[in-house]
Amino acid sequence: MLHYDLVILGAGSGNMLLSEEFGHLRTAIVEPGRFGGTCLNRGCIPSKMFVVAADAAEDARAARRLGVHASVEHVDWKSVRDRVFDRIDPLHESALEYRRSQGVDVFTEAAHFVAPKVLEVGSERITAETFVVAVGSRPVVPDIPGLDTVAFHTSDTIMRIDDLPASLLVLGGGFIAAEFGHVFQSFGTDVTIVQRGPRLLMAEDEQISQRFTELASRRHRVLLDSEITSVAPEGDGVSARVAGPDGERTVEAGMMLVCVGRRPNTDRLRAADGGLEMDSHGHIVTDGAYRTSVPGVWALGDAVNHFQLKHVANAESRVVRHNILHPQDMRTLPNNVAPHAVFTSPQIASVGLTEQEARRRGVEFVVSVRDYSQTAYGWALEDTTSFVKLLASPADRLLLGAHIIGPQAATLIQPLIQAMSLELTVDRIGHDVMYIHPALTEAVEQALLEL
């Protein structure tokens, strides 16, 4: 049985934990997939490279409203795809070789616990003084009659297809559906979205969710309060029975994308066999310092939290690194502000409480909403649908939440994230900071001043 000082399970944010301060330890990384995890290989980074191409196509078609008459002659899917993955794919081998050159043992077979702090990797069993579990998550595949008879895709596979489909059936109404709906529609694919709930992006502030649903419905066929009851092959594509408010209908498409959520990979790891306490969703239970129920075992990322956000996992990795190296000076994440963005069209960004959450919790708040069209740059954009929405506490005058839908939303929200993290009052960030004119940040400034 091999014994290590430190074993890291997962080479996404787990791989980022290692630093020269661990150089004196006998260390191993277990990664049966590719270095970089979901974000680099199947998630954030490649999908945004596709989104940038989609934005370019959409902007060209939309330029007519500005007096610029442009058109999109052709979208070369294979060229877009190859540009993305020719840059990403070589990074796995280089990362693997780099770790091995540092004296880190890298196991590339699947692993699972057989006892607390005892891991089976292929034909080997290994133990360690310290384990870090960062095994990530994977797409949920729902139990739909006939799904196993069609060649459906998930976010893991959809970006590597060989040809652009003429039509795409999307099951799900969350951020993956929103982003890939934008990508494929911009490239010329006819998109149908089937969403179980009454709106798309149900996790967003209701006002944001409603506006996005309205705008998405102008681009796609959006079937709300609906679910797919069965699927079957239809030629080279798929035929689905969809039950909705008006009864059942048949929807045919050249390709199907399933994006109804993600689940932690802790079941494949058999985390419970390793003595790790689990919650009802399959996440490993940790304390604020990311210690698990087994001394010497730490956990982070999608295996632990429900956010499924790379920047959260990276922040957790930094905390775990410090705590392993400085056990007498434990840290937690400095705040509970977890922002996110949806890179669809229009872009969406959010942090903190939504209005419906504040009402449900009985939190007292005041709210302001400022349209992009009320700013000079909004005029330049000829924007009529984008806005900034802020919630604040009338007691301590701190921001409770910020929600933006429109161009550059993921960038515009950053000063509001910092204000919430640093507990700056609305007065300070509204009155004591200068905002460039005429930039879109004036929409943020005006919303603050209105508060």
C-alpha positions in Angstrom: 0.0 0.0 0.0 1.4 3.4 -1.1 1.5 6.1 1.5 1.6 9.8 0.9 1.7 13.0 2.9 -0.9 14.6 0.6 -3.3 13.2 -2.0 -5.5 15.5 -4.1 -8.6 14.0 -5.7 -9.4 16.1 -8.8 -7.2 18.3 -11.0 -9.5 21.2 -11.5 -9.4 23.7 -8.6 -7.7 20.9 -6.6 -4.7 21.2 -8.8 -4.5 24.9 -8.1 -4.0 24.2 -4.4 -0.4 23.0 -4.8 2.3 25.5 -4.3 6.0 25.4 -3.6 5.2 25.3 0.1 4.2 21.7 -0.4 7.4 20.8 -2.1 8.8 18.9 0.9 5.8 16.5 1.0 5.3 13.3 -0.9 2.3 14.2 -3.0 -0.1 12.6 -5.4 -2.9 13.8 -7.7 -5.7 11.5 -8.8 -7.4 12.6 -12.0 -9.1 10.0 -14.3 -10.2 12.7 -16.7 -8.3 15.8 -17.9 -6.4 18.4 -15.9 -8.3 21.6 -15.6 -11.6 19.9 -14.7 -14.9 20.9 -16.0 -14.1 24.6 -16.3 -11.2 24.3 -18.7 -12.4 21.3 -20.8 -16.2 21.2 -20.8 -17.4 24.4 -19.1 -16.7 28.0 -18.5 -13.7 28.6 -20.8 -14.6 26.8 -24.0 -18.3 27.8 -23.7 -17.3 31.5 -23.4 -15.1 31.2 -26.5 -18.2 30.0 -28.4 -20.3 32.8 -26.9 -17.8 35.4 -28.1 -18.2 34.1 -31.7 -22.0 34.0 -31.2 -22.0 37.6 -30.0 -20.0 38.7 -33.1 -22.7 37.1 -35.3 -25.6 38.6 -33.4 -24.0 42.0 -33.3 -23.5 42.0 -37.0 -27.2 41.2 -37.6 -28.4 43.7 -35.0 -26.2 46.6 -36.4 -29.1 47.7 -38.7 -30.7 49.6 -35.8 -27.6 51.7 -35.7 -27.6 52.4 -39.4 -24.9 49.8 -40.2 -26.3 47.3 -42.7 -24.3 44.1 -42.2 -25.0 40.5 -42.6 -23.5 37.1 -41.6 -22.5 35.3 -44.7 -21.6 32.0 -43.1 -20.6 30.5 -39.7 -17.9 27.9 -40.0 -18.7 25.7 -37.0 -15.6 23.5 -37.4 -13.4 26.5 -37.6 -14.9 27.9 -34.4 -14.8 24.6 -32.6 -11.2 23.8 -33.7 -10.0 27.3 -32.7 -11.4 26.6 -29.2 -10.1 23.1 -28.6 -6.8 23.4 -30.5 -5.9 25.9 -27.8 -7.4 24.0 -24.8 -6.7 20.4 -25.5 -2.8 20.6 -25.3 -3.0 22.0 -21.8 -3.8 18.6 -20.2 -0.6 17.0 -21.3 1.5 20.0 -20.4 -0.1 20.2 -16.9 0.4 16.5 -16.3 4.0 16.6 -17.4 4.6 19.7 -15.2 3.3 18.0 -12.1 5.3 14.9 -12.7 8.4 17.0 -13.3 7.9 18.4 -9.8 7.9 14.9 -8.3 4.2 14.7 -7.9 2.7 11.2 -8.6 -0.2 11.4 -11.0 -2.8 8.6 -11.1 -5.0 8.7 -14.2 -7.4 5.8 -13.3 -10.7 6.1 -11.5 -10.6 6.0 -7.7 -12.9 5.3 -4.8 -12.6 5.0 -1.0 -12.7 1.6 0.5 -12.3 2.9 4.1 -11.5 6.2 5.8 -8.3 7.6 4.2 -7.8 4.4 2.1 -8.2 4.9 -1.6 -8.3 2.3 -4.3 -6.9 3.5 -7.6 -6.9 0.9 -10.4 -5.0 -2.0 -8.8 -3.3 0.2 -6.2 -4.4 1.1 -2.7 -3.1 4.4 -1.3 -3.3 6.1 2.0 -2.3 9.6 3.1 -2.0 11.8 6.1 -4.0 14.5 4.3 -6.6 14.1 1.5 -8.3 17.0 -0.4 -11.5 16.0 -2.2 -12.2 18.1 -5.3 -13.8 15.7 -7.6 -16.3 18.1 -9.2 -19.7 17.3 -10.7 -21.3 16.0 -13.9 -24.5 16.6 -15.8 -27.7 15.0 -14.6 -29.3 12.7 -17.1 -33.1 12.4 -16.3 -35.0 9.2 -16.5 -37.1 9.9 -19.7 -38.6 6.9 -21.6 -36.6 6.5 -24.9 -33.7 8.8 -23.9 -31.3 5.9 -24.1 -32.3 5.3 -27.8 -31.2 8.7 -29.1 -27.8 10.3 -29.3 -28.5 13.2 -27.0 -25.8 15.6 -25.8 -25.0 17.3 -22.5 -22.7 20.3 -21.9 -19.9 17.8 -21.7 -20.2 16.8 -25.4 -22.3 19.5 -27.3 -19.3 21.7 -28.1 -17.3 19.0 -29.8 -19.9 18.0 -32.4 -18.8 17.8 -36.0 -21.6 19.7 -37.7 -24.0 22.5 -36.8 -27.6 21.1 -36.5 -30.4 22.7 -38.4 -32.5 22.5 -35.3 -31.8 21.9 -31.6 -34.2 20.7 -28.8 -33.0 21.9 -25.4 -34.4 20.3 -22.3 -33.9 22.7 -19.3 -34.2 26.4 -18.7 -31.1 27.3 -16.6 -27.9 29.0 -17.5 -26.6 26.2 -19.7 -29.8 26.3 -21.8 -29.6 30.1 -22.0 -26.0 30.2 -23.1 -26.1 27.4 -25.6 -29.5 28.6 -26.9 -27.8 31.9 -27.7 -24.8 30.2 -29.3 -26.7 27.9 -31.6 -29.4 30.4 -32.6 -26.7 33.0 -33.4 -25.0 30.4 -35.6 -28.3 29.8 -37.5 -29.8 26.8 -35.7 -33.6 26.8 -35.0 -33.8 26.3 -31.2 -36.7 25.0 -29.1 -36.4 25.2 -25.3 -38.6 23.0 -23.0 -38.7 24.4 -19.5 -40.6 22.8 -16.6 -41.2 26.2 -14.8 -43.1 29.3 -15.8 -40.0 31.3 -16.7 -36.4 30.7 -17.9 -33.5 31.3 -15.4 -35.8 30.7 -12.4 -32.9 31.1 -9.9 -32.5 34.8 -10.9 -34.4 37.7 -9.5 -38.0 37.4 -10.8 -37.8 40.7 -12.7 -34.6 39.6 -14.4 -36.0 36.1 -15.2 -39.2 37.6 -16.6 -37.3 40.0 -18.9 -35.0 37.3 -20.1 -37.9 35.0 -20.8 -39.6 37.7 -22.9 -36.4 38.3 -24.9 -35.5 34.7 -25.4 -39.0 34.0 -26.6 -38.4 36.4 -29.5 -35.4 34.3 -30.6 -36.4 30.7 -29.8 -39.5 28.6 -29.5 -39.9 28.5 -25.7 -42.3 26.0 -24.2 -43.0 26.9 -20.5 -44.6 24.8 -17.8 -43.8 21.8 -20.0 -41.9 18.6 -19.8 -40.7 15.9 -22.2 -42.5 12.7 -21.5 -40.8 10.5 -24.1 -38.3 10.7 -26.9 -37.6 8.5 -29.9 -35.2 8.5 -32.9 -36.5 10.4 -35.9 -34.2 10.0 -39.0 -30.8 11.4 -37.9 -32.5 13.4 -35.1 -35.0 13.1 -32.3 -38.8 13.3 -31.9 -40.1 14.2 -28.4 -43.5 14.2 -26.9 -43.9 17.4 -24.8 -46.7 17.8 -22.3 -47.7 21.4 -21.5 -50.6 23.7 -20.5 -52.3 23.1 -23.9 -51.9 19.3 -23.9 -49.3 17.1 -25.7 -47.4 18.0 -28.8 -44.6 16.4 -30.8 -41.4 18.4 -31.3 -38.8 17.2 -33.8 -35.2 18.4 -34.0 -31.9 17.4 -35.5 -30.2 17.3 -32.2 -31.1 17.2 -28.4 -29.3 18.9 -25.6 -30.1 17.8 -22.0 -29.2 20.4 -19.3 -31.4 19.9 -16.3 -28.7 20.3 -13.6 -25.5 18.8 -12.3 -24.7 16.3 -9.5 -21.5 15.9 -7.4 -19.2 13.1 -8.3 -19.0 11.9 -4.7 -21.0 8.8 -5.5 -18.4 7.6 -8.0 -15.8 8.3 -5.3 -17.9 6.3 -2.8 -17.3 9.1 -0.3 -19.6 7.5 2.3 -17.3 4.4 2.3 -14.5 6.8 3.2 -16.5 7.8 6.3 -17.4 11.3 4.9 -20.7 12.8 6.1 -22.9 13.6 3.1 -26.0 15.9 2.7 -29.2 14.9 1.0 -27.9 16.1 -2.4 -24.7 14.1 -2.3 -22.4 16.9 -1.3 -19.7 16.3 1.3 -20.5 18.2 4.6 -17.7 20.5 5.8 -17.2 23.1 8.4 -16.3 26.7 7.6 -12.6 25.8 7.2 -13.5 23.0 4.7 -12.7 20.1 7.1 -14.8 17.0 6.6 -16.1 14.6 9.3 -12.8 12.6 8.9 -9.8 14.3 10.4 -7.2 15.0 7.8 -9.7 15.0 4.9 -10.7 18.3 3.3 -13.1 19.0 0.5 -13.9 21.9 -1.8 -15.7 22.9 -5.0 -18.7 21.2 -6.6 -18.2 18.2 -4.3 -19.1 20.5 -1.4 -21.0 23.6 -2.4 -24.2 24.1 -4.4 -22.9 27.1 -6.4 -21.1 25.2 -9.1 -19.0 28.2 -9.8 -15.3 28.1 -10.6 -14.5 31.3 -8.8 -16.0 29.9 -5.6 -14.0 26.7 -5.9 -10.8 28.7 -6.5 -11.5 30.8 -3.4 -12.1 27.6 -1.4 -8.8 26.1 -2.7 -6.9 29.1 -1.4 -8.6 28.7 2.0 -7.8 25.0 2.1 -4.2 25.6 1.1 -3.7 28.1 4.0 -5.4 25.9 6.5 -3.4 22.8 5.7 -0.2 24.8 6.0 -1.3 26.8 9.0 -3.4 24.5 11.2 -3.1 26.9 14.2 -4.5 29.8 12.1 -7.6 28.5 10.4 -9.4 30.7 7.9 -12.8 30.7 6.3 -14.0 32.4 3.2 -13.9 36.2 4.0 -17.5 36.7 3.1 -20.5 34.8 1.8 -20.9 36.9 -1.3 -21.0 34.5 -4.3 -21.6 36.4 -7.5 -22.4 34.8 -10.9 -23.0 35.7 -14.5 -24.9 34.1 -17.4 -23.1 34.7 -20.7 -26.2 34.6 -22.9 -27.8 37.5 -24.8 -28.5 39.7 -23.1 -25.8 39.1 -20.5 -26.9 38.6 -16.9 -25.1 39.1 -13.6 -26.2 38.8 -10.0 -25.0 38.8 -6.4 -26.8 38.6 -3.1 -30.5 38.5 -2.4 -33.2 38.5 -5.0 -36.3 40.4 -4.3 -38.3 37.2 -3.8 -35.7 35.8 -1.4 -35.8 39.0 0.6 -39.6 38.8 0.9 -39.5 35.1 1.7 -37.0 35.7 4.5 -38.9 38.7 5.8 -35.8 41.0 5.2 -36.7 44.7 5.1 -35.4 46.3 1.9 -35.7 49.2 -0.5 -35.2 48.7 -4.2 -34.3 50.8 -7.2 -34.3 49.9 -10.9 -32.5 52.0 -13.5 -32.7 51.3 -17.3 -29.7 51.5 -19.5 -31.8 53.8 -21.7 -31.6 56.4 -19.0 -27.9 56.8 -19.6 -26.0 58.4 -22.5 -24.3 55.1 -23.4 -27.6 53.4 -23.4 -28.7 55.9 -26.0 -25.7 55.0 -28.1 -26.6 51.4 -27.8 -30.2 52.1 -28.7 -31.0 49.8 -25.8 -34.6 49.5 -24.7 -34.6 46.3 -22.5 -31.6 46.4 -20.1 -31.6 47.5 -16.5 -29.8 47.5 -13.2 -31.7 46.5 -10.1 -30.4 47.0 -6.5 -31.7 46.1 -3.1 -30.5 47.7 0.1 -31.2 47.6 3.8 -32.8 50.8 5.1 -31.4 50.0 8.6 -27.6 49.9 7.8 -27.7 51.3 4.3 -25.8 48.3 2.9 -26.5 46.5 -0.4 -28.4 43.3 -0.1 -28.4 42.3 -3.7 -27.6 43.5 -7.2 -29.0 42.2 -10.5 -28.1 43.4 -14.0 -29.4 42.3 -17.4 -27.8 43.8 -20.5 -24.5 44.3 -22.3 -21.4 44.1 -20.1 -23.5 43.0 -17.1 -20.7 40.7 -15.7 -18.3 43.6 -15.7 -20.7 46.3 -14.5 -21.6 44.4 -11.4 -18.0 44.1 -10.1 -17.9 47.4 -8.0 -21.2 46.3 -6.4 -19.6 42.9 -5.5 -16.7 44.8 -3.9 -19.0 47.1 -2.0 -20.9 44.1 -0.6 -17.7 42.3 0.3 -16.2 45.3 2.0 -19.5 46.4 3.6 -19.5 49.8 2.1 -22.8 51.8 2.4 -24.8 52.9 -0.5 -24.0 56.5 0.4 -20.2 55.9 0.0 -20.3 54.0 -3.3 -23.0 56.3 -4.7 -21.7 59.7 -3.6 -18.0 59.3 -2.7 -17.0 57.5 -6.0 -16.7 59.2 -9.4 -18.2 57.4 -12.4 -16.9 57.9 -15.9 -19.3 59.8 -18.3 -20.6 58.6 -20.6 -20.0 55.0 -19.7 -22.5 52.3 -18.9 -21.4 52.4 -15.2 -23.6 55.5 -15.0 -26.6 53.1 -14.9 -25.1 51.6 -11.7 -24.4 55.1 -10.3 -28.0 56.3 -11.0 -29.4 53.2 -9.3 -27.3 53.8 -6.3 -28.2 57.5 -6.1 -31.9 56.5 -6.4 -31.5 54.3 -3.3 
